[in-house]
Structure formats: structure tokens, C-alpha cells
Amino acid sequence: MSPLNLAVRDAPTGPVVEVTGELDYDTSADLRDLLAALPLKPGQRLVLDLARMEFCDSSGISTLIVARNHAQSAGADVALAAVPASTLRVLRVVGLEQIFPLHPDAESATRP
């Protein structure tokens, strides 16, 4: 079991949240709390960099939807970067790849 570590950095397009470890029932509240406190401005893009995420359960998927809703309520965009194959499969099965812009890495997700 890997603990969840979250780091926020600024990019020209808006904040990038780097998710490391397991995003699951026990840890998803940490990301939800961070998102609630993360100020977003209209026109910005919130990027969730999942390159180092090791596991994501249904609670984690729900938290990704919370991130999208947070961004939309601020008039901002959201994008997922470097989605691990197992999580990408789940996103495709439930149709969420249609609502999340997906990028191969954080660098491409933060291009204006």
C-alpha cells in the first residue's frame, strides 16, 4: 500500500496537481480537500498529472469527477495527464474518456 502524496505546481495554463501513490477510498478525501482549497480562475486549466499514480478505485474515479466539477464551477477546464493503463481502461469502460481531455504527459496538457 502506497500512501497518497499530492503536490501542486503552477503552469502557464493553471495549476498542476501531481498525484503519487494510491487514490482510493482511504485517500481520495485528501485530493478532494486539496481541490476544495485550490483557487481557479476562469479560463485556467486544472491538470491532474497521474504519471505516478499506482492505483485508482471507484472512489478515486469519483474524485476525478469532483475535480472536473470544481473546475467547471470556476469557469476553468480540467485535463488528465499520463493516465495509467489500468485507470484509462476504467475511464473508457464507463465513458469518462469522453468528458476528460487526456494527454500523454503533463507537458502537453499545460500547453496553451
Helices and strands as residue ranges (DSSP letters): E 5-11, E 14-23, H 28-37, E 45-56, H 58-73, E 77-81, H 85-93, G 96-98, E 102-103, H 106-109
